[in-house]
Amino acid sequence: MNTFRVAFLVERISPPSSGLLGSFDSTYLQALKDTVNYITNKGAYAIIDPHNYLRYNNVCTADDGALTLGG
């Protein structure tokens, strides 16, 4: 096996306090980068997989107008 799915939560990389268009959480982003770099430096592939089940900040993003970008 040479492909790994790296799941992450959007709320952790882009906290609701700054909104989807705000700054990323640098600690969480660095941990995600470190994981992907480790996998790819070993010659494998990393699939970055956001896991939120169509939700952001407990709001279903599949609903029309339910999500306001930028906070």
Secondary structure as UniProt FT lines:
FT   STRAND          3..8
FT   HELIX           10..13
FT   TURN            16..18
FT   TURN            20..21
FT   HELIX           26..41
FT   TURN            42..43
FT   STRAND          45..50
FT   TURN            53..54
FT   STRAND          55..56
FT   TURN            57..58
FT   STRAND          59..60
FT   TURN            61..62
FT   TURN            64..65
FT   TURN            69..70
//
